[in-house]
Amino acid sequence: MDVFGIVYIIENAQQFWSELEDILHIPSDLTLQQLDATLRRFVSFCACYHEQFLQDPLQLQHACDLLLASELFTFHSERMCDLLLEDAQTSTDPHYQLILYNILLAYGRRHSTFLRSQKKWEPLIPLLMDHVRLDLDPDMDEVYPGGSSAGVPTATSRGIAVPIEARLRLLSICLLYEVCRVQKLSLHDLHPHPIDDTFNYAVIKLIIALNEQFMVASLQPQTPHVEAKRESKRPEDYNRVLRILMARMGSSMTFGENMIFMLNRAGRSPEDLVMQLLVLKILYLIFTTDGTSEFFYCNDLKVLVDVFLREIADLDEENESVRHFTPLSTCTCLAPRSYDIRIFEYYIPSLARHNSVRCHISGHK
């Protein structure tokens, strides 16, 4: 059943192409809304069955040719193109996007004036760039060097199924190339469009909250089966957040930088205090785990030390900040003399006012 509630029984290629031609048979009395629905039904049908019957680039090109030769584009091309661009901006289904991009590419190569409309293409360019910037398995690039000679991605390469994300990336590159050939892009278009920082910080809050869940779960009584898996007692064995950070060493620096930024800018609201505590917990885990102790750059760590020192004067008996000094200074690139020790000496009297801090310091002499 497709998005229109129509149930198809397609068992072979002949039935597929026959149904495709039936969809494109346009009665003379259709309204504009029915014409729109016909185009979307065509795209939806191809999206449902492209992995079975449109794997070859020639097959996919033939499907696009059928559509572009139909009455939908013979008499209503401008309306149909506007509809394709609108759906390309709103659709989140990668298979639906794959068919949309192929049709847009096929039509644009036939009609360069369609690609010259900056007003129509401007909203779509950032979405195409998102596909281009997508981080894929480098091994996939080796088995997927460029698709067909026509520049249309294939569904398989050397017998290996190509992920839909890789096909969308190549299609996006092809579309962007065609647009760049005929348009004069602005600096705004050429620069990456960053995601709203609010979204980034919300994701980081979720990650540090999940880290605490793993930490708490590791302290609970375990079943014999789970306990057997945790004989080594290494945090990364039961904490997926930590395990992913270890696997992405060197490629997740923005995550660390944003955590330090959030800690530095936090206020005194209850929500900010909770966020600070969650950040401190994951920092402690990062510093005390062999595989992640070098996660941060030295300059970022120095900023973190500055944040800690700034907060020392306001410490209360329950504050956990100081317990991070020892792993921060001994397990990371901040060797004892790589940071001005006189700064620490200046704050020692302030630290000594707190019994819990005094005990912590004496325990690590």
NORWO-V863565 format. One line per field, one symbol per residue. ss: DSSP state (@ for helix, = for strand, . for the rest). phi: phi as a letter, one per 30 degrees, with the letter a starting at -180 (. if undefined). burial: I if it has 24 or more other C-alpha atoms within 12 Angstrom, else O. A space follows every 10 residues. Layout:
# NORWO-V863565
ss=???
phi=???
burial=???
This chain:
# NORWO-V863565
ss=.......... ..@@@@@@@@ @@@....... .@@@@@@@@@ @@@@@@@@@@ @@@...@@@@ @@@@@@@@@. @@@@@@@@@@ @@@@@@@@@@ ...@@@@@@@ @@@@@@@@@@ .@@@@..@@@ @@@@@@@@@@ @@.....@@@ @@@....... .....==..= =..@@@@@@@ @@@@@@@@@@ @@....@@@@ ......@@@@ @@@@@@@@@@ @@@@@@@... ...@@@@@@. ....@@@@.@ @@@@@@@... ..@@@@@@@@ @@@@@....@ @@@@@@@@@@ @@@@@@@@.. .......@@@ @@@@@@@@@@ @@........ ..@@@@@@@@ .......... @@@@@@@@@@ @@..@@@@@@ @@...
phi=.cdciccccc cadddddddd dddddcddcd dddddedddd ddddddddcd dcbbdddddd dddddedddd decdcbdddd dddddddddc dcdddddede dddddddddd bddddddddd ceddeddddd dddddcdddd ddcbdliddd icdcdbbhic dceddddddd dddddddddd dcccdddddd decddeeede dddddddddd ededddddcd ecdedddddc ddideddbcd eddddddcej bbdddddddd ddddcdccde dddddedddd dddedddcce dbdcdcdddd dddddedddd dedcdcdcdc ddddddddcc ccdddecdbd ddddddceed dddceddddd dddcd
burial=OOOOOOOOOO OOOOOIIOII IOIIOIOOOO OOOOIIIIII IIIIIIIIII IOIIIOIOII IIIIIIIIOI OIIOOOIOOI IIIIIOIIIO OOOIIIIIII IIIIIIIIIO OOOIIOIOOO IIOIIIIIIO IIOOOOOOOO OOOIOIIIOO IIIIIIIOOO OIIIIIIIII IIIIIIOIIO OOIOOOOOIO OOOOOOOOOO IOOIIOIIIO IIOIIOOIOO OOOOOOOOOO OOOOIIIIIO IIOOIIOOOO OOOOIIIIII IIIIOOOOOO OOOOIIIIII IIIIIIIIIO IIIIIIOIOI IIIIIOIIIO IIOOOOOOII IIIIIIIIIO IIIIOOOOIO OOOOOOOOOO IOOOOOIOOO OOOOO
